[in-house]
Amino acid sequence: MKCFCMAKGYMKKQVSPTEYEVLRVRSIADIQAAESLMESELYDHAMEQCHFALEKIMKAALLKYSVTPPQSGADGHNLLKICNTKAGSRKILLVAIKRNSTMLQYWEKVHSKWDTDFRYRFMGLEPGDYDDLFEAYRGLVRWIRIKLVE
């Protein structure tokens, strides 16, 4: 997208945001949507938005490090495959998560509870379990955004 505007007698080109910036912004919007859904007690929909938020911020982190994340089909939504994507010989996301004990606990909680099939059926958790899972997702999204994307 090219947009030119007049400012002080010269043309200023506005540059389109990079793909990782778009994913970063969308992950923030997804986690905000999840929070609203949690407040409305639409727990399964909230978890789906949480999944999207984490997927997007993980992909943003990989793109920022010039690594192409899985893009299509089941692999494109599989958090484990995204987390295990290598930059050279190193799994940058997994290594970073494992170095932080709180994030590792969050990751294990998210990874053990989510399956992309939940888009088509209910998770069936108790409200308190949804709250815990939401906190894990939100913590991971925020931490990855701050530590690896921004």
LUMDRENTI-460137 format. One record per residue (C-alpha): residue number from 0; residue in three letters; x, z negated, y. Coordinates in pm, whole numbers, plus 50000, padded with zeros to 5 digits. Layout:
BEGIN
(NUM ALA (X Z Y));
...
***
This chain:
BEGIN
(0 MET (50000 50000 50000));
(1 LYS (50143 50099 50336));
(2 CYS (50001 49967 50657));
(3 PHE (50148 50035 50995));
(4 CYS (50060 49855 51315));
(5 MET (50180 49872 51671));
(6 ALA (50363 49566 51794));
(7 LYS (50583 49558 52103));
(8 GLY (50631 49932 52100));
(9 TYR (50746 49975 51740));
(10 MET (50589 50038 51404));
(11 LYS (50589 49749 51161));
(12 LYS (50557 49820 50792));
(13 GLN (50367 49562 50587));
(14 VAL (50504 49545 50238));
(15 SER (50280 49500 49938));
(16 PRO (50330 49172 49755));
(17 THR (50533 49186 49437));
(18 GLU (50361 49150 49103));
(19 TYR (50499 48800 49058));
(20 GLU (50359 48697 49398));
(21 VAL (50015 48829 49303));
(22 LEU (50026 48638 48975));
(23 ARG (50137 48322 49160));
(24 VAL (49846 48341 49403));
(25 ARG (49596 48421 49129));
(26 SER (49716 48130 48917));
(27 ILE (49646 47896 49209));
(28 ALA (49297 48043 49248));
(29 ASP (49234 48007 48874));
(30 ILE (49333 47639 48868));
(31 GLN (49112 47575 49173));
(32 ALA (48823 47748 48996));
(33 ALA (48890 47533 48689));
(34 GLU (48872 47220 48901));
(35 SER (48530 47324 49035));
(36 LEU (48411 47400 48684));
(37 MET (48531 47059 48563));
(38 GLU (48336 46892 48844));
(39 SER (48027 47087 48731));
(40 GLU (48092 46975 48371));
(41 LEU (48137 47336 48255));
(42 TYR (48432 47229 48045));
(43 ASP (48487 47530 47823));
(44 HIS (48478 47767 48119));
(45 ALA (48721 47538 48300));
(46 MET (48962 47552 48006));
(47 GLU (48948 47931 48007));
(48 GLN (49039 47935 48378));
(49 CYS (49319 47687 48307));
(50 HIS (49450 47918 48038));
(51 PHE (49444 48212 48280));
(52 ALA (49624 48005 48545));
(53 LEU (49900 47902 48306));
(54 GLU (49933 48252 48163));
(55 LYS (49970 48401 48512));
(56 ILE (50221 48147 48642));
(57 MET (50432 48181 48327));
(58 LYS (50432 48560 48367));
(59 ALA (50519 48520 48736));
(60 ALA (50820 48306 48643));
(61 LEU (50941 48564 48393));
(62 LEU (50897 48849 48641));
(63 LYS (51087 48658 48907));
(64 TYR (51380 48645 48663));
(65 SER (51342 49020 48597));
(66 VAL (51198 48968 48249));
(67 THR (50897 49169 48138));
(68 PRO (50641 48936 47978));
(69 PRO (50404 49041 47700));
(70 GLN (50136 49247 47873));
(71 SER (49868 49371 47640));
(72 GLY (49645 49272 47354));
(73 ALA (49659 48928 47196));
(74 ASP (50030 48893 47283));
(75 GLY (49953 48930 47653));
(76 HIS (49734 48617 47642));
(77 ASN (49933 48417 47387));
(78 LEU (50098 48130 47571));
(79 LEU (50343 48067 47289));
(80 LYS (50463 48430 47292));
(81 ILE (50490 48426 47671));
(82 CYS (50681 48095 47665));
(83 ASN (50919 48228 47399));
(84 THR (50999 48550 47588));
(85 LYS (51374 48580 47624));
(86 ALA (51583 48653 47930));
(87 GLY (51889 48789 47756));
(88 SER (51939 48540 47475));
(89 ARG (51766 48247 47650));
(90 LYS (51400 48144 47645));
(91 ILE (51392 48035 48011));
(92 LEU (51039 47892 48010));
(93 LEU (51069 47704 47684));
(94 VAL (51412 47566 47774));
(95 ALA (51288 47447 48115));
(96 ILE (50979 47282 47964));
(97 LYS (51181 47109 47692));
(98 ARG (51416 46960 47952));
(99 ASN (51130 46768 48115));
(100 SER (50964 46512 47888));
(101 THR (50635 46507 48080));
(102 MET (50609 46885 48081));
(103 LEU (50694 46893 47711));
(104 GLN (50406 46651 47644));
(105 TYR (50174 46867 47855));
(106 TRP (50292 47181 47675));
(107 GLU (50233 47027 47334));
(108 LYS (49884 46916 47437));
(109 VAL (49794 47260 47574));
(110 HIS (49952 47450 47287));
(111 SER (49782 47235 47023));
(112 LYS (49434 47266 47175));
(113 TRP (49401 47624 47300));
(114 ASP (49334 47939 47105));
(115 THR (49229 48267 47264));
(116 ASP (48931 48265 47026));
(117 PHE (48786 47985 47241));
(118 ARG (48682 48257 47481));
(119 TYR (48408 48332 47229));
(120 ARG (48314 47985 47103));
(121 PHE (48305 47627 47226));
(122 MET (48603 47398 47193));
(123 GLY (48378 47101 47118));
(124 LEU (48592 46830 47277));
(125 GLU (48471 46504 47429));
(126 PRO (48456 46498 47814));
(127 GLY (48759 46266 47832));
(128 ASP (48960 46505 47615));
(129 TYR (48875 46790 47851));
(130 ASP (48996 46576 48142));
(131 ASP (49328 46511 47966));
(132 LEU (49368 46878 47880));
(133 PHE (49286 46981 48236));
(134 GLU (49553 46744 48369));
(135 ALA (49806 46894 48128));
(136 TYR (49725 47249 48239));
(137 ARG (49727 47158 48607));
(138 GLY (50057 46973 48572));
(139 LEU (50224 47264 48393));
(140 VAL (50095 47524 48639));
(141 ARG (50211 47323 48939));
(142 TRP (50550 47239 48788));
(143 ILE (50626 47598 48680));
(144 ARG (50519 47724 49023));
(145 ILE (50743 47478 49207));
(146 LYS (51045 47486 48974));
(147 LEU (51055 47847 48860));
(148 VAL (50846 48066 49089));
(149 GLU (50873 47946 49449));
***
